[in-house]
Amino acid sequence: MHSPLGACSRIRRGSAPAVRALLHAALALALAVAPSFGVAQDAGQTASTPTLVLRAARLLDVAGGRLVEPGEILVTGAYIAAVGASVPHPSGAAIIDLGDATLMPGLIDVHVHLFLHPGAEDFQTVEESVPERTISAVLAARDDLLAGFTAERDMGTEGAGSADTAVRNAIDAGLVPGPRLRISGNAIDILGGHEDANRFNPAQRVLSNADYANTSAELVAVIREQHKQGSDFVKIYETGHDTLRDGVFTTPYQYTEEQLKAAVDEAARLGTVVAVHANGEPGTLYAARAGVASIDHAAQLSDATMALMKQKHIPAVPTFAVMEYFADHASSPDAAVRERAILDFKQKEFRREVAAGIPFAVGSDVGPFPHGTQARELELMVRYGMTPLAVLQADLLNGARLLGWAGQIGELKPGYYADIIAVPGNPLEDIAVVERVSFVMKGGLIAKGSTK
């Protein structure tokens, strides 16, 4: 995968001039709305990163599963220099006392859609221009950062092509505030597949929300083109459309195991990975056999699939938050009944998956519901069967590994990026506190919160 900082060198090569101009306009809007962000005021200015000591009543040791009381973190530049109940206080260091709060690593969302917002998903991808959607994506990234998400994986622009390259590069260059991003460009789909324009008048030739690939050779060609345009990983639709009738869940597969393996092999040649949208069998089994990096949604997993996921450490990404939102905001009573039935089915299957001991990562599918509200996903995973500690470890440890940043983010350790948040209360007892983030730091720069 690309390094977390090296991506900024591709901002000119990977971005259309019109999009770059609009990103500068979005920067002005973002700074006008939230002028306290620690981002450069223009592309040539370097943000100040002084030595700081963060202090709070508690500090989360996520790998150890314990709280350190009190907690202090010494931040030098973009990195953590020391962590513990007490750390050195260098001469001239600013002390930020966050009071009765818990310091913890910045949250990670491994399944977001920056280029979507609440509303009719099909129509926004048709009616809104790519430049307009890019501006919305910049503001969505800002909202996610303010909510405490300092790293994310954008799982497809839904028809906006490689515009997420420009957003990622602008964030990395300090032009706009946002999380560290891994991006895929468009997802990849078969003709007539899950994200094709299946319900529109064919004579209008409405474009798919994904890039077409119908064979192994076409998968390889599309992956190479997307990589050329700046993608960090590959997103493939492996199943859909989903149905639940009389308690029986079905979802047709889109690619064979051999086709997925060709995609995985090509991604590996390029130094990256494949993530799949896959809700059920046999597509989930094909994906696990092919060696994908994650199985997202994962509503139905056979015993054989779960055994492979444990063996290969392939995490499931449940995405409960978006399903709850669809059930609560359905277009009709009948639609609400259908959405609620699928959610009920999925939570029962989730309990099987937890009991089987498969790995998980935390992804919300935010976009169809408001950006900045996706910490709800952690609460739902606890409600449906995991402990708060297990969910936090899935989010921070497995999330960092899945994004290719293990050893750099996801823990509060010397040498790691200073991606740090503060929440009220004790997240090991009440996971819902992650929905009330009071302080956000990314790479040593404060995005939210003030000194006392």
N, C-alpha and C positions, 0 to 999 in steps of 0.2 A: 504493500500500500504506500501511498505518498506520505512523506513525513508531515507532521502537523504544521510545520512552518514553511516547508518548501513550496507549498501550493501557491503562495502569493506570487512567485516568480512567473506564473503562467497567466496572470490577470489580463495582459494585453492579447496574448495568443488565443485565449479561450473565450473572449467576450466580444460580442458585436459592439461597434461604437455607439449605436443607439442605446443599447442596454447599459453601457458604461455611463453614458450621460444621465440616464434615468437613475442609476444607482447614486450618482452625486446628488441628484434631486432628493432621493430618498434619505441620503445622509443628512441633508439640511433639515428635512422633516423630523428624522429621528432625534437629532440634537436639539431641535426646537421643543420637541415633546419631553425629552429627558436629557437636559443639558449636563447632568452630573456624570455621565458616562466617561470612563477613562479610555477614550479612543482619541486617536490623532485628529486634529481639526482639518488636516488636509493630507494628501498622500505623501508629502515630503516632510511632515513633522513627526518626531518620535515622542510617544507618550512617556511621561515621567514614571519611573518605578522605584520609589524610595524603599528603604528598609523599614519594615513594619513588624509590630508584635500584635497578634490578635489574641484576645483573652476572653474566655467565657466560663460559665459555671461547669460546663461539661465538654468533652471532646470524644467523638466516636472512633474507636478502633474497630473498623468494620471487619477486618480479617479475623481479629481476635474475639469479636463478638462481645465487646465490653465498652464501658464508658470510663474515661479518665477524668477524674475530678480533683481540682479544676483543670481546665485545658488551656494551653498556650501554643501558638504557632509563630515561629520566626520566619518571616517572608523577606527574601532578598531578591529584588528584581522580579522575574517571572516565576521563581521557584521557591519551594519550601526548603528552609535551611535547617530547622529543628522543630521537633514536636514533643510535647509532654505535659506533665502537670506544671512544670516550670521550664522556661527556656532562657538562654542568654538575652540580655537587653543591651545591644550595642549602643554606644554613645550616639545620640542624635536620632535614634529610632523612634518613630511615632508609635504610641500605644493606643490601640483601639479596643476599648472594653465593651463587649457586647452583652454583659450582664448575665441574667438568668436565661441562658440560651445554650444550645448544643452546637458546637462546631463539627461539621462533617464534610466529606468530599462533595463537590458539585454533582448534582444528579445527572444521569445519563438516560436518554430516550433513544432506543435503537430502531424505532419505527415511527417516523414523522413524515408529514407531507406539507412542506413549507409553502407549496404553490396551490394549496386548497384552503378554502374557508367555509364556514357553515352556509348551507344553502344547497340548491340543486346542483349536484356535482357535475352531471353531464353538461348542463347548460353553462356553467361558469367556464368550463374548459373550451367551449365553443364560442361563447359570446365575448369573453375577455381576451384582449391581446396579450401576447407574451411579455411585452414591456410592462403592461399594467400588472400582470401577475407577478412579474419580477419585483416590482415595488412592494406589492403585498407580501411577497416572500421575505423581503428585507425586514419589514415591520413584524412579521410573524417570528422571525429569528430573534429580534429584539425582545418580543414578549416572552418567548421561551427562556431566554437568558435571565430576564427579570424574575421569572418563576423559579430560578435556581438550576436550570438545565444548562450545564456548561459544555456538554458534548452531546451530539445527536447524529443519527444516521437518517438521511433523507431518502425515503424509499420510493423514489419516482416522482417526476415533475408532472405527471398526468397530462402529457401532451405539450409541455413547454420545452422539450428537448434538453439541450445542455445548458439552459439558463441557470441551473443551480451551480454550474461551474463559476459563473460570475459572482453569485452570492457568496459562495465559499471563499473565493479569492479576495473579494472585498472585505470580508470579515478577517481573513488572515493578514491582510495588508493594513488593518486598522482603520479602514474607511468607514465601516459601519459596525455597530455592536451586534454580537450574536455568539452562539456556541461554536466550539470546534465542530467541524462538519466532515462527515464522510458522505459522498453524494454518488448517485447512480445515473443521473440524466433520466431519460425515459426508461420505464420498465420494458421488458421484452415479452411479446405475446404472439400467439398464433393468429392467423386470419380467422375472424369470427370468434375470437377468444374472449376471455373475461373482461378486458378493457377495450375491446373494439367497439365501434359505433354501430351497435347491432339494432338499435331501436329507432334509427333515423331513416328518413326517406333515402333509399339508395341513390336516387337521381341527384341528390344534393352533394354526394361524395364527401360526407363529413369524415374527417380524419380520425383515426384511432387515437386513444390516449397513450398508446404504447408503440414501440417499434416492432414491426413484423419480423418474425423468423419462423419458418415452417419446417426446416430441416436442420441437421447438424451443421452442414456447411453454412447455412444462413445464420445460425446462431453465432458461429465463429466470426463471420463477417461483421455482424452487428456489434459484437463485443469489441472487435478491433476499432470500429468507427467510434463507438462511445468512448473507448479509452483515449483515442486521438483527441476527442473533444473535452477530455479532462475528468472522466469518471474515476471514482475511487474503487468501486466495486460493481457487481452486476446484480440487477434485480430482475427476476423471472417470475411470471405468472405460471404456476404449475397446475392449479385447479380452478374450477368455476364453470358454471354457475351453481351455487349451493342450493339444495332443497332439503326440507325436513317434512316427511309425510308419515303419519302414524308412528312417530318415534324413530323412523329410519332416516338417517342422514346420508345423502349422496352428493358427490361432487366429481364430475368427470375430470380425468387428468388431461393435460395438454401436451406434455412432452414425455417420451419414453425414457426409461432409465439410461439407455445408450446416448440419447440426445442430451440429457442433462449432464452425463459424464463428459461429453465433448465440450460442453460449456464450462464445466468445472476445470477441465484440463487446460483450456485456452486461458481462462482467468488466472490459473496458477502460473502459466507461462509468462503472463504479464505482471505477476507478483501480487495478485489480488484474489478475491473470492466471489462466490455466488450465494446470494440469499434468495429464498423462494417464498412467494405467496402460495401457501399450500394448506388447505383446510381439512383434507381427509384422504382416505385410502382410495385407490392404490397410489395416488400421486405422492403422498407423504413418504411411503415406503421407497418409491423410486428416488426421491430426493435424498433420503438418508443413505441409500445404497450408493448413490453417485458422489456423496461426500460434500454436500453443500455446507455453508457456514452456519445457517440458521433456517429453521422452519417457522415462518411467521403465520400467525392465527391458530393453526394446529388444533382445530376443533375436534378432530377425530384421529387418534393414533392407535394402530394395532400393537399388540405385544411385541411383534417382531420389529416394528419400527422403533418402538421405545428402547428395545434392547440395543439396536444399532446406535441410537442417539446417545445412550449412556456410554457405549464402547468408544464412539468417535468424538464424544463431547460436543454434540450438536445441540445447541439450546433451542427450546421452543419459546416463541414470543407470543403470549396469549392475546393481547390487544382487547381486553375487556371494556376499556373506557369508551371506545367508539361504539361498541355494541350496546352498551347501556344508553348512550346518547341517542342512538337510532331508535331504541325501544321507547325512550321517553319523549322523542320528538317525531314520532311516526306521522305520516301524512293522512292516515285514516285509522279508525279503530281496528279494522281488520289487519292493517299493516302492523299496528302495535302488537296485536296478538301473535303475528308471525315472528316479529323481531324478539319478543319476549320468550317465545318457545325456543328459538335458536339459542338465546342467551342461557336459558335454563339447561338446555342440552349441553352446552359448552361448559358450564360450570361443573356439571356432574362428571364430564369427561376429564376436566382439569383435576378433579380430586383423584381420579385414577392415575393421571400423569404424575401428580405429586407423590402418591403412594409408590409409584414405580421408581422414583428417584432419578428421573431424567433431569438434566440441567435446564435452567430457565434464564432468559434475559428479559428486561422490562422495556416494552414498547407499547405506546398508547394508540397509534394510528391517528394522532391529532392532525387536524386540518379540517375534516368534516365537522369537528366540534372546535370551540375556540382555542387558539394557541395561548399558552400560558396557564392552562387549567389541567394539564395532563398528569399532574402528580396524583390525581384520582386513581390512576392505574395501580399504583402501589397499594392503595387502600383496598381496592377490589381484589387484588391477588391475596391479601391477608384475609379478607372476608370469605374468600372461596377456598381457603385451605392451607395457606402458607403462614409461617411465623413472620413477624416483622423483621427479625434478623435475616431469615432466609431470603426475603424479598429484597432487603438492602444489599445483601451479598450478590444476589442475582443481578440487581441493577448496577452496582458499582464494580464488582470484581469481574463478573461475566460480561457486563457491558463494555468495560475497558478492553477485555480480551477480544470481544467480537469486533470492536472498532479498530483493532490493531494498535491500541495504545496502552496495553498492559505494561506496567512498570513506569508509566508516565502520568496516568490519571487514575481515579477510582479509589485511592487511598491517601491518607494524610501521612506522608513519609518524606524524609529529606531527599532532595533530588527530584521529586515529583513536581509537576506544574502546580502552582498555587491557585488551583481551582477549588474554592472553598465557599461553603454556605453556612448560614446559621439559622436554626429553627428553634421555636420555643419548646420547652418540655423535653421529654425523653422519647426519641423515635423507636427505641427498643420496646417500649411499653405502649405507645400510641403512634402508629405509623402515620396517622392523619396530620401530624405536625408538619410533614413535608409539604403540605398544601399551604403552609403559612410561613414561607421563607422571608426572613427579615433582613438578610445580608447576603450579598453575592459578590464574590471576587473571581475573576478569571485571569489566569496568567499574571497574578500580582496586581491587577487593576481592579478597582472597586466599581462595580456596575450598579449596586444597590446598597443602601444603608449609609449611615453617617457615624462619625466618631462621637464619643461621649466625653 
